[in-house]
């Protein structure tokens, strides 16, 4: 890959997309039709500035083309809502195979590694498909009686579909970023951010403490929407600990790099050290050294690493190694939820449109970067997956993955709550993933 040392914006030619939908305003932001309309609109806003070529390509097996995300989120409403509850036949029966993700109960599907080969249907056909399904959903909602059993079931599936689409909005951002990073032109997807690096302004870490051991409750509290993997709420015993008031910064992580952190096996788990060796990791994903300065690829082109921003695009292995280097550790997900999860969410979320982390405050909770925990992704005591195909949404992935908490700069703020559990394999780096330190007090 060719990397330019010039910190400039090389903008992708803008290809504006229509972002209107089939819905009239209802005068209520929480009206189901308006919620649906707004979430769908936000997805189309994300693809502004991207061409058909950008939306069709696939950079790796773990990432999907933007066009596939647009179609799959529409497929979800058609197959999970309109077919079983409205009795409507699919608009394109042959597309069901193309845009099923991993639902075994819903039939065969196109191989995931080959999604980038789907040049047909075209992006224009997919956008037309989105509008047609949206119109069908509107008609269905207009005739729905929410007081009936069928009405309540339909609204529950609709809410699941909206949260599903918000997850794919974040994946669309991270997948497009990974794709564009492979271009020798290092193109910008959004306009450049100001280069205002001030090495003296990083706030000191404060510590939130749990002074006495005891039992706490974690998990979804039953108020509002939550995924099945956040339930049931249950008790967990916590020992005394301290949790950092902000994530680890780029400047702090550079100290680990310059101290030989990627060359010293004493900090690494065995699988992590093997990954460092086999993948030749020397810094976070998207970072490159240019003389004495560090550069990183961003959604806004190539830019200088700002030491005040949270370090991101780290694997679990890198996060764990850094914590060991500092004589600390990663928090468990229960520790994170009890201490950090109860704070005001004031980090950078997707709502601002920045789509990159922002400089840290002394107290920074939620947003900016997902934070690795030391907890394996496993079922809570008494966990029960949803019935039917929706039961495949989370439960079947409860193996060989680690939990992250907090949300990122690509997460819609309304999508996050204290109990939210994200999960990825420990070697994954293309998500906006960083860390927050914890220490034992005993």
ABEGO torsion letter per residue (X at the ends): XBBBABBBBBBBBBBBBBABBABBBAGBAABAAAAAAAAAAAAAAAABGBBAAAAABBABAABBBAAAAAAAAAAAAAAAAAAAAAGBBBABAAAAAAABAABAAAEBBBBAAAAAABAOBBAAAAAAAAAAAAAAAAAAAAABBAABAAAAAAAAAAAAAAAAAAAAAAAAAAAAAAAAAABAAGBBABBBBBBBBBAAABBBBBBBBBABBEBBBBEBAGBEBBBAAAOBBBBBBBBBBBBBABBBBAAAAAAAAAAGAAABAAABBAAAAAAAAAAGBABBBGBBBBEABBBBBBAAEBBBBBAABBBBGBBAAAAAAAAAAAGBBBBBAAAAAAAAAABBBABBBAAAGAGBBBBBBABBBEEGBBBBBABBBBBBBGBBBBBEAAAAAAAAABBGBBBBBGEBAABBAAABBAABBBBBBAABAABBBBBBBBBBAX
